[in-house]
Amino acid sequence: MRLWRVDDVMTRDVVAVQTDTPYRTVVDLLISRRVSAVPVVTRFQRVVGIVSEADLLHKVEAAGTDQPRLVVGRRRRAEQAKAAARTAGDVMTSPVVTVLPSLSVAAAARRMHHAQVKRLPVEDELGRLVGIVTRGDLLKVHLRTDEDIRRDVVDEVLPHALGTPDSTVRVETRDGVVTLRGRVHFRSAAERIATLARQVPGVVDVADGLTYDVDDSMIVGSDLGTPFGVA
């Protein structure tokens, strides 16, 4: 089963700036391109940071305020430095979390959540910027049609879990929810079908209505079931 990857959903035509790009130019780019952040790269297209609207707003927030406090914490000092920024290098957030195009959409979502960021620059194997993926991009996986999702379950999940394309399993999909009905021989096969179906790109949930003849999760020697693979 093919999982969706970052390069299936990322934006390839990504605008980037360099460390010496003036503050005003960065603002103009964000507004004209209707984006909320831009990567900062070297002349070799290696990502060294990222500038977001939040970074740029420190200058707006600081305008017209009173004199700086005599004692400030580390975070406050960083905010003051960004408020005084003149270039992208002064205001950027660094280091930046990046991903490879081959990373799965699910793994990218987990990385984004763990790092508490809204976007991830995408680099190739040589560390060069090739795109950017946002939270909105990751949600594109749920634009797949119900028929596409059902086809993946029928053509890929069932043969993989059962070892044969023929089965009594019925699959219905509505609004991304996959409903499984039918009877299989082993409990492990029923559980594997449901598990793999949940991994199909675009699946919202799985309503597992499968039943089975043999509970092969039981211990060896039990009269109630036979372990999978044991005659």
Summary of the structure (lengths in Angstrom):
residues: 231
radius of gyration: 25.3
end to end distance: 29.4
largest distance: 81.3
contacts: 663
relative contact order: 0.13
helix: 38%
strand: 25%
